[in-house]
């Protein structure tokens, strides 16, 4: 019978979660690059006199840092989950070797 003090990790499931965060980070990085490009184009149109471009460039300028920060956060979670699995497996192997 398992003790309630034992800790188990479904490593495959955790690695799948890490992969999901990696995918989200990649998508957000792509969105961030697209927003940067759109902002540059809109700033150029504002320079030649299209006022609406300036408004959209400002809006994107406010949105883009949040997208970038979220992408960095997803990358960090991906790495943290992968390290947790690595440490869990490594600790399990290290602990088991004490009984041989």
ZIURNOR-V855282 format. One record per pair of residues at least 24 apart in sequence whose ideal C-beta (glycine too) atoms are under 10 Angstrom apart, sorted by the first residue. I is the first residue (numbers start at 1). J is the second residue. Records with the same first field share a line. If there is no record, write none. Layout:
I = J / J
This chain:
7 = 88
8 = 88 / 92
9 = 84 / 85 / 87 / 88 / 89 / 92
10 = 85
11 = 84 / 85 / 86 / 88 / 89 / 92
12 = 85
13 = 85
14 = 81 / 82 / 84 / 85 / 88
15 = 78 / 81 / 82 / 84 / 85 / 86
16 = 81
17 = 77 / 78 / 81 / 82 / 85
18 = 77 / 78 / 79 / 80 / 81 / 82 / 83 / 84 / 85
19 = 78 / 81 / 82
20 = 74 / 77 / 78 / 81
21 = 73 / 74 / 75 / 76 / 77 / 78 / 79 / 80 / 81 / 82
22 = 74 / 75 / 77 / 78 / 79 / 81 / 82
23 = 74 / 78
24 = 70 / 71 / 73 / 74 / 75 / 77 / 78
25 = 70 / 71 / 72 / 73 / 74 / 75 / 76 / 77 / 78 / 79
26 = 71 / 74 / 75 / 78
27 = 67 / 71 / 74
28 = 66 / 67 / 68 / 69 / 70 / 71 / 72 / 73 / 74 / 75
29 = 67 / 68 / 71 / 72 / 74 / 75
30 = 67 / 71
31 = 63 / 64 / 67 / 68 / 70 / 71
32 = 63 / 64 / 65 / 66 / 67 / 68 / 69 / 70 / 71 / 72
33 = 64 / 67 / 68
34 = 60 / 64 / 67
35 = 60 / 61 / 63 / 64 / 65 / 67 / 68
36 = 60 / 61 / 64 / 67 / 68
38 = 64
39 = 63 / 64
